[in-house]
């Protein structure tokens, strides 16, 4: 299995690139979003890859982050979603957008991708709604930006389970991390407070969408507010 390539970008096509790795050229298919982030021809490039193996075909697909790669693998597990449709969804929404759409049940956003109709988009939501949390939890570390939590933040799972909401918020108050890391930490905190994976993922997705760039403590507060009983 080829999981990552690092080499020189030899050429670009509309939907794929050629990467020279020590004299061997690899054709890698990418989404429009990934293509837009790649450097100029002749420059160094690195992509995470997923290898599709069929009886008469071998194809590599490239991604800028492991989260993106994992979403591709999950999307491909949905009946009716092939590699082309998966790249179209990721190209339209990005990894964070896919996570939010699935967690919030927004099939209309998924249907915006080229070649993905409403029926297929609804199936994506239905099949993956309980799996969104697993990929979202990777967001803080997948791009090489591990959460920079201050000393004393790491405790045992049993101890965290006994913390109340205010204590959990205090633990992360003032922690400056990337939004992906903040979402990951918020999801973990909600799980430690006893919320189910689907409810927690949906709340984190909505809180992140409404509080762009917010730190962990802010996201926890916003997510808890969304999860609070209504009425």
N, C-alpha and C positions, 0 to 999 in steps of 0.2 A: 504493500500500500504506500502510495506517495502522499505524504501528509503536508509537505511544505516544499516550496521551491524558492531558491535565492540565486539570482544571476543577472544577466544583462537583457534588457528589453530590446528585442531585435526588430519587431514590427507589430503594428496594430491593424486589425481588420474591424469590421463592424461589430462583431460579437466575440472575437477571440484575439489573443495575442500570442506571440512566439517569444519564449524566454530561453536564452542560451545559458546553460549551466555546465561550465567547464567543457565546452565543445559539443554538448548534446542539446538539441533544440526541442523544447516541449511546447506543444500547442495547448493553450489553456483558455477555456471559455469563461467569460465573465459577464456580469450584469452591466447595464449602462452606468449605474452608480459607481461600481468599482472602476470601470473604464475611465470615468472622469477623474478619478483620484490618482491614476498611474502617472509616472514621470515620462519625460520625453524619450523617444527612441534613442538607444545608446546608453541610457542611464541604468543604474542598478535598480533592481526591483525584487520584492519578496512577497509571496502570496501563500496563504494557507490553501491547501488543495483537497479536493475530494475526487476519488477515482471511480468512475462508473464503468462497471465491467458487464458486458453482454456477450452473447455467443459470438457475434460478428463485429463487436465494436468495443474500443477502449477510449474513454473521453475523460479529460481532466477539467475540473471546474475550480476557479480561483476566487478567493475571498480575502478581504483585508483583515478580518478578525476571526477568532475561533467561534464567537457567538454567531456571526453570519454563516459560517460553515455548518454549525449545528442546526441552525434554522433551516438551512438547505436540506439537510438530512431528514429532519422532521417533516418538512413540507413534501419531500419526495415519498414519504411513507403513506401519504394520503392518496387513496385511489383516485385517479384522474389527474393527478399532479405529476408531471414529468419534469425533467431537468429544465426544459425551456420555460415552463410555467413557473417553476420555483425561482429561476433567475429573474423572471418578469416581476414577480411579487416582491422580491428583495430589491430589485432595481427601482420599483415604484415607491416602496414604503421604507426601505432600509431595515436593519435589524431591530432597532428600537420601535419603529412603526409597526412591524409585524407583531412584536411582543404586545404592544398596546392594543392593537386591533383584535388579536385573539383573546387577550385577557378581558377586554371589554365587550366581546361579542360583536364587534363592528365588521360584519361581513361585507358591507358596502365598500369599505376602504380596500379590502382584499380584492373585490371585484373590479377595482380601478385598474388592476394590472392587465396588460394586453394578453388576450387569449383566455382570460379567466372569467367565466360567467357567474351569475348570481348563485346558481345551483352548486357549482363547484366551490365557490367562496364560502357558502354556508356549510358545506361539508368540511372544509378546512377548519372553520371555527369549532364545529362539533367534535371533530376527531382530535384536535390539538388543545382544546381549552384546558384540559387537566395536565397538560405537559408544559404549558408556558412558563410555569414557575421554575422548572429545572434549568431552562436555558437562560431565563432572566437572572438566575442566581450566579451565572457565569460572567455577567456583564462587568462586574467590578475588576476582574482580573484578566479577561480574555485578550484585551488589547495591550497587555503589559503594564496596566495601571492598577497595581494591587492597592487595596484600601490602606491608607496610612492612618491606622487607628492608634491613638495615644496609649501610653503604658497603662496596664491594668484593665484594658478593654476586653482582653481575652479571658473568658471564664468558662467553667465546665457547663455542659448543656443542662445538667440538672439544676445548677445554681441559677442559670438564666431563666429557667421555667418558672421559678418562684418570684421573679421580679414583676412588679406591677408596671403599668404603662409609663408612669412618670419617671420611674427609675431607669427604664430603658431609654427614654428620651434624654435624660441627664447624661447617660453614658456617652452618647454621641454628640451632645451639644457642643458646638464650636468646631467640630471635626470638618476640616476642609478636604473634600475628596471630589473626584470627577463624578458627574451625575450617574454614570453607569455603576460606579462603586456604591454610590448612595442608594440606588435602587436595590442593589444586591443586599446591602446591610439592612435596609428597611424590610425587605422580604424576610430575611433571617429573623429580625426582631419580632415581626408579626407572628411568625411561626412559633417562636419561643413563647409568645403570649397566648398561644393556643388556637390561633385562627387557621382555618383550613387552607391548603395550597391554592385552590381556585379563588376563594374570597380574598386572600392576601394578595395574589398576583393582580387581580382586577383592581383592588384599591391602590396598589403601588403604581400600576400603569396610569390610572386616572390622576393620582396625586402628582406623578411626574409630569404628565401632560399639562396640568394646571399650574405647576410650579417649576418652570424650566430653569435648570441650573441650581436647584435648591440643594442644600446639604442634607445629611442623613436625618438630623433632628427635625428639620422642617418637614421632610417627607413623612417621617413617622407620625408627627402631629396631624398632618393633612390626611394620611391614610386612616388613622384612628378615628378621625372625625367622620370620614366616609363610611367606616364600618360600624359606627355607633348606631344603636337601635333607633329607628325613626318613630315619631309619634309620641 
